[in-house]
């Protein structure tokens, strides 16, 4: 197919899930070729098995940025996996329903994702059932991924030993406790490990994963759909640009939590 | 207080909620002044009543970006409000639990927020109970806000008549059907109406709202906590920078939905 068709097909694929019902009931039909999924190249649709881990106290935005991107992968199944089917409350009191338990989750995954958090992540690092699950599925998953302090959970499960990785800036140095090499970057890809920096880095990471699981045109279509052309109103999003006092204070506030995480990391796999 | 104390206190306030439990159990105590909430200036803590509307088919990322920011406002109550207490499923199949029903929600709000979506937003625009709720609370709320096509719901409730506003780029022109002036901008503030562009614009809007409800230092602390220093891997997040074919195709795909929304808008308040 030529480049023009390529673009048309890519976008149609990305939007299919969101607009399927609209098109089904619409009186104005889009061109026929956009309706017939059989005309999409086989590579646009793939039955990826994606599992995103939920635990009490996780940071919802860590998870929902990538979940938006993964949710637009044609053919993929995106499960939210937790210890039980009970709602899981985030650190900002947003409760999300799991779709699978650890026991019910597919054993062979194309992608495993772990979000970060504060006190909740410390508890997750000490939760043997959760660490067992992450270690087991992560050992065979196509991609092993995290945002923010989710990388400490991957580390606790022994999945970052010998890998370059990142985390929330305040927790970055802890990665070396797990045998990983801390890298100060927005997203770090080392073989099949993909880790994002703090919280909002999940949007950047999610798009890079879409490009890796499909291709760049697909990822650009998702970016356009998300209108992801960020304009932060201030320039304080990184310790390199925020006021030094703000940075120092944030570090001070997390001293206790990080010390507890460091203690737990002595029992890492 | 001098500027140095100002910064210290601001950040302590922002992080209080997230690190309270960590500090309570930590063996390493942060400096005492960070623990005593009574030392915060009164303006850092305010019992804001915030209501974020949930409806079936909403886009979770529209809501969770701002919810992260609002969830870090010391003293605020952030309710997720829906028609019933049943879980509400997003367009990417993420189910969130409401914390209040429309009937139970506080009548006087400091902030009302409405997320966008696709087919679900069309249904919300025709849901009289939802539009009644938005029109009633919005008439008296301190700030009336939306992300993405959530502005069409505000418009349907008659809340944007005579106001400048924005929406997802693909739906922007519809705002004039509600007597609003469409503005092609990431975030539009007109008196107490604050509207964000598509999906990811909620992060930028959320920070601007934090600055407005507290002040700039507070918002910068939240930005640093969210590590919001975005690095989109591609440059396709706006119709001005994406490939023209990608833009045209997205527009084509939404023709049917927008036509249905335009028909519903004839019944706007």
Interface residues (C-beta under 8 A of the other chain):
Chain A: X4 X7 X8 X10 X11 X12 X15 X17 X18 X19 X21 X22 X23 X25 X26 X27 X28 X29 X30 X31 X34 X59 X60 X61 X64 X65 X67 X68 X70 X71 X72 X78 X80 X87 X91 X92 X93 X94 X95 X96 X97 X99 X118 X119 X122 X148 X168 X169 X186 X187 X197 X198 X199 X200 X201 X203 X204 X207 X208 X211 X216 X217 X219 X220 X221 X223 X224 X225 X226 X227 X228 X229 X230 X231 X232 X233 X234 X236 X237 X238 X239 X241 X242 X243 X245 X246 X247 X249 X250 X252 X253 X254 X255 X256 X257 X259 X260
Chain B: X4 X7 X8 X10 X11 X12 X15 X17 X18 X19 X21 X22 X23 X25 X26 X27 X28 X29 X30 X31 X34 X59 X60 X61 X64 X65 X67 X68 X70 X71 X72 X78 X80 X87 X91 X92 X93 X94 X95 X96 X97 X99 X118 X119 X122 X148 X168 X169 X186 X187 X197 X198 X199 X200 X201 X203 X204 X207 X208 X211 X216 X217 X219 X220 X221 X223 X224 X225 X226 X227 X228 X229 X230 X231 X232 X233 X234 X236 X237 X238 X239 X241 X242 X243 X245 X246 X247 X249 X250 X252 X253 X254 X255 X256 X257 X259 X260
